[in-house]
Amino acid sequence: NDKIMAAATAALRWRACLIALVALQILATNAFEAAPRPLHNMKNITGPSKRVNATYQINLDLQPELRWKKAAKDYQKELEYTVDHVISALPSSVQKLIPYLEGVLDGIEGVLPEPYRDEIRGISEATGIPAGQLLIVNIFYELETGCTGVVVYDKANNITLHGRNLDYGIAGLQNLTVNVEFVKNNTVITRATTYVGYIGLLTGSSPLGFSVQLNERDTKNGSVWDNAFEALFRGGAIGGFFLRDMLIEGVSFDAAVAKAATQPLIAPCYLIFGGPNGEGAIVVRERDSSVDTLRLSDERNPYGWFLIQTNYDFWKPAPSNDDRRSYTKQHMEALGRGNMTSQALFHNIMSAWPTLNAETTYTTIMTSSYKPYPAGLSDEDKQKLIPPYFTYTRNN
């Protein structure tokens, strides 16, 4: 009887925590969902661009609680500012639910598996920020984003280039933007860009594997969390954690694209891939399955020699008040295939309005056309031996 009661109590606690988590997701989306932003209102770039020089090595051979400790301590004030901004903007009824998320860290393996639970605990211990607040901010980073991705083959240098702009309306994210290298057995196995405090990955590349970004996708069913309760009960993965797992696993481009098309996720999205051999793909996702996969070499590719993905299905017209896609296409065609380099992609495409706009937090130029390299390699040697991976924060 005691065992039955304990199991029943654990099940009730699990369900209560899950309901709190889903309620927070839905209410947070409603709290932050913004009205459409016409492009002519997004021209006012609010500040200069700055190259991100900070690169942190996340050593996967360490205990999870220790991996982000240095970055979290270095950026404690900036992280506190952004967390406070997100939490204070939520309705008071939502803020009251946040303490219950401690239960998610303690007992819901399917929603927040290891090592993510212990990594959040470690950041909480390093900064004093409550773990429940860090969890909701990690989930929120996947909501209501505006993004642009471009994949193109640089034939002269025999590398596939991947440009990524990430747009958010959250204050302070530029000050949290860092590049990271995930290290295992003293070897760099993944390069990525992230916000300190966010332990998933929305932008990254693996050597001789793939580069990838995640873009939010609105569907006819409403906002990305409308069916989150159902999706979570079916074991859907949080997108940024799913991307990080794939990158660290070091799977091939084809295997990553296939996995991205089948893994249940908790929100619709676009997954944009670049491969090491002139390959590229866009996987269009619902929560349970893919809607379509468009490859760079596909005869259906409307762009011919490159891929573009913003936040709208490529086979549908973009909304008139946010047609970043058409502008980006025009800029690519004006530059021309023969002039494509990493610097041209950055300056001529990803830095041109409206691909770059007043809500862009960072731009990353990356590739998967490189071999694994030692964790102790100097910056000078990286520049000589490894194709470029660089990030600039925007609107500083």
C-alpha angles and dihedrals in degrees: 000000000000090000091049091049092047091050091048092049091049091049092051091048090049091051093046092051092047092050089050090050094050092044089053091049094051096041093044090055092050091047095052101031106123131208116256111286112219110220094239087064092054098060096092103095103201100209148346129296120251129196114241106236098170114099119175124195113223104204109209090192089069125083109275093244090061102045099086097029098108095045092045093051093045092052100032096123093046091048092048090052095052095043090050090050093052096043096044091052091059119093113264090246089060094046090057090061096055097084089059089064088077083080090061089059091048105044121003105091095169095054100040111015128185137307088031097062093053093043090056089047089052093052089047091052092047095049106024090236110140112257092230090059092049090051095053091047089052090053093043093056088073093056131090099353127157113214142169125200129185125187120189138158117242097207096183092059095029095233134121110234123209121193119194130186117186118199124196136162094215119115121241101016093123088062091055098048115118139156116239136197117205109215130198125171089357091300128113106238100169137025118199148157121231146149114261106254094034109100099185123075128240094170129034152113138223123210114265088350121078147302117229145180134185122225126188116248124202115209137197088257091068134250121005094260100049092105098027094118092059093042094052092052088054092054101258115177126233103251099230092049090048091053092049092050092052093048093050093045088060097221121171124265093256093046091049093050091048092048092048089056095054110031111104109240131191094233139031112254148148120254112201118197137190121192132206096248105053092288128141139165144179117211112199110206142199115186097267104030147358122278095198143338120216118193126202090241094047116123086223091061103122092201099054106206100024142033129234127188127176121158100299134077110271094226093056129070113263115244112269092236093055111029099151088143096066093045092049091049090052091051092049093050091046091053093047132214095268093058097052116128133142091263093047090050090052100043103031101035116017092038095049122098129283094016082060109042142156093283099049109120099181146355121212127190112197146154138193092215096109140087126244111273137197117275091233096057111133122240089245092055091046090057090051100043109027130060114248126286111172140152135201124193114223136212092022 
